[in-house]
Amino acid sequence: MKYFILLVTVSMLLAQGIKAQDLDSFGADLGKKSVFGKEIRIPYTDLISYYGYIKPGSTPDEEKGGKKYYYLYLWITAASPEIGIRMISPIPSDMKPEKTDFTSDDYLANTTDKTSYFDTWISFEKAGGVTSIDDILSKGKDAVWTSIGQNDDSGEMPKQPSGNKYNSLMRLKSDVDNPLKALTTGLYRIGFTTYKTGEVKGGFLAQIGSPIKIPGVMIAKNLDSLKAYLGTK
């Protein structure tokens, strides 16, 4: 019982310490407990944020099934037992990028737009056969992508201005028996679109969490930017 009380206390303190007051602490499935009927998760040790913006009428990265898809590319440097991904649009008013966060040029140029947003839908995919930084451009552009998970609406996420809980969140555990779905070193991407008919537009915040520290994770809107950044490390 003392352990459970300590767990609750630590979780509350960590949540209070997070700058983003409109967005709850992002906790892991790993080590999840039920205390006095309340689900308690320890916040992810590693949390990386990407602030982005999609201009109305922008050309998508891909069109399929009548929907416009955009991607964020990640290079993950070490294996993790679990990865959490969440996306919110519009960006909560009191949330601002910190020095360690990633920001797109379009986000920086449109910080005054507080009204545009979209019904988020997200997926997480792994590129087959891309196991080193040198493979990102030579193999990444023609890689076969394996879906690890997807999410539309999450009750854990704040409501949108419409009053609907149409923001997205998912937690994915590494499948060590399936190399295509094992969360190991390699190239990944977050795909996002809008679930219902409509345009993907406005500001968004994507966050990637891990229960262990993964140094040197990079997020970029295309493979060329990802490789260029990693080439400086």
WOQUIJO-V81940 format. One record per backbone hydrogen bond with DSSP energy under -1.0 kcal/mol. NH is the residue of the N-H (numbers start at 1). CO is the residue of the C=O. Records with the same first field share a line. If there is no record, write none. Layout:
BEGIN
NH->CO  CO
END
This chain:
BEGIN
5->1
6->2
7->3
8->4
9->5
10->6
11->7
12->8
13->9
14->10
15->11
16->12
17->13
21->19
28->42
32->29
33->40
35->38
38->35
40->33
44->26
46->210
48->208
50->206
51->102
52->204
54->202
58->55
61->69
62->69
64->67
67->64
69->62
70->192
72->190
73->220
74->188
75->218
76->186
80->183
83->172
84->209
85->170
86->207
87->168
88->205
95->92
101->98
102->49
104->51
108->104
109->105
110->107
113->110
114->112
121->193
122->151
123->191
124->149
125->189
126->146
127->187
128->144
135->132
136->133
139->135
140->135
143->140
146->126
148->124
149->124
151->122
154->167
157->154
160->164
163->160
166->164
168->87
170->85
172->83
174->81
175->181
178->175
181->178
184->182
186->76
188->74
189->125
190->72
191->123
192->70
193->121
195->119
202->54
204->52
205->88
206->50
207->86
208->48
209->84
210->46
218->75
220->73
226->222
227->223
228->224
229->225
230->226
231->227
232->229
233->230
END
